[in-house]
Amino acid sequence: MSIATFDTTGPQANARSEDYLWTLNFGPQHPATHTTLRLVLKLEGERVVDAMPEMGYLHSGFEKIGEHLTFNQYVTVTDRMNYISPMANNVAWHHAVETLLGIELTPRCTYIRTIIAELARISDHLLCNGAVGLDTGAFTFFLYGFYQREVIYDIFETLCGARFTNSYTRVGGVSQDFTPLVIEKIRTFLKTFPKTLDDMERLLTRNRIFVDRTKGVGVLSKDEAMSGSATGPVARASGITRDLRKDEPYLAYADLDFQVCCASAGDCYARYLVRMQEMRESLKIVAQALENLPAGPVNVGIDQRTALPSKQQVYSTIEGTISHFELSMSNRGFEVPNEESYAAIEAPNGELGFYVVGDGSEAAYRARCRPPSVLHFALFPQLIRGHTLSDVVAVLGSLNIIAAELDR
Amino acid sequence: MPFTPPSVDDVLAALASRFGDVESSVFRGQTRVVVPAAVAFDVLAWLKESGFDLLVDVTCVDYLDYPGATHRYGLVYLLTATGTNQRLTVRVFVDDPDPTVKSVVSLWRGADWLEREVWDLFGIRFTGHPDLRRLVMPEEFTAHPLRKDYPLQGRGERHNFPVITRDHS
């Protein structure tokens, strides 16, 4: 393949302009895609004329597996969907299952899930914005973000023993209650993180190079965002004020005071700003939820027959023993209606929902995941047309495409 | 007088007066309507005009061995009215041997990849789709893996894929 040069005087001047296009294969293994996805770019010199995104390299049949694993087992697979914020996926999956089963969570559980979902949002936005910075040449910014992600991982490790693939939630509750150490670590994080966030903003928000690389690049208009079913920070950066935490309050969000962060420009810079601001709002949510954390049981009661009773109940009460045995047996567990329902949460990336069909058994008959990444990746060609090759990484990074969630 | 948005019931009543009686049900506060495949596109276009402007998801369920099911495939269109925060699920049932429904890409651009995924994994054909190719499975793949008659282990495709070596690429 040769690099075409546009010669307007030579004998080739009458050739069709398409003759000067050349094709660049970007991915599936490329450091700037960050994950395994592929773009076929049509270039005229450095300008991108068209892009054809292709996906499926990480397809592992998660939805098919969901039809064979029980509601509690499948949470381990949801970890591996959006592995940048696994806790949010756990919460989304069991939120959908509990909607199907009609389970009302305890107040403590809703607060705990709110806290971990917001910590997951911070950790996602740190990586996403960090990667945008990294791809546009700001390495220090990325390291600042990554260090704070480690702190969040430490919190999760103290909470449930796993750093990355947490599998923390259970039907009707969570696997571990908050311990004083976890609360202390979150408090420390709440104290130290704003300083880092200020540093990060000072590093990049008014950085001339970064602003030039991202402002006016990859503009998504409000109508396009609506028509393309964009959700989350991508939609909010285009002026859509939709946030499920406010619009359809789930968990404990109705009790908490926070703002929905929006921008109207719709470019990469606006998406960066929305994410930066959302981290501050998430901190507010975590702080409020932590200070108002209700006492009481974390899992639903024995009579609901969904969450395993505590060991103390198992050893000292007959109901606890019976419930423990029955939940451990394959044909005596939950009562699942022959019904179907959809429930979604505002995941860091957008609306993450599960359409769950129950058929009376403990495994879902169908476990459809509505992945925000797919719809955002489909928007990519219209965002990149007319920009240069170096803008590809900025646009790709600002959409926060996670291939594992994309392909499932 | 304060503005009261039209309730989902009002929308359903208007829908019924326009397209004949539609079967609707409510489960856990979620309203579902079943519409025939022939008018599915018109209903969705009308719903988009009536405020359900966000297409959240298009997916499908294969009811092959589902207790009490009368149709093989049930398409699911999840709509949201962003103005009023109402949700509506539209169900369209199609059957073998030629499960086909009209594409809604002309209404919502976002339906493009969602319909491609349903075609890929369930083999439902969307007429009028601009580019109905497989989305997650390779082009050479012949089966539709999320159908219930497709085994979890696959049919050996994974072991029989042609391997491209460096010399032959």
Interface residues (C-beta under 8 A of the other chain):
Chain A: M55 G56 H59 G61 E63 K64 I65 E67 H68 T99 L100 G102 E224 M226 S227 G228 S229 A230 I240 R242 D247 E248 N338 E339 E340 S341 Y342 A344 E351 G353 Y355 V357 D359 G360 Y365 R366 R368 R370 V374 L375 F377 A378 D407 R408
Chain B: F27 R28 Q30 D53 L54 L55 V56 D57 T59 V61 D62 Y66 P67 G68 V76 L78 T82 N85 R87 T89 W108 R109 G110 A111 D112 W113 L114 E117 L121 R134 L135 V136 M137 P138 P145 L146 Y150 L152
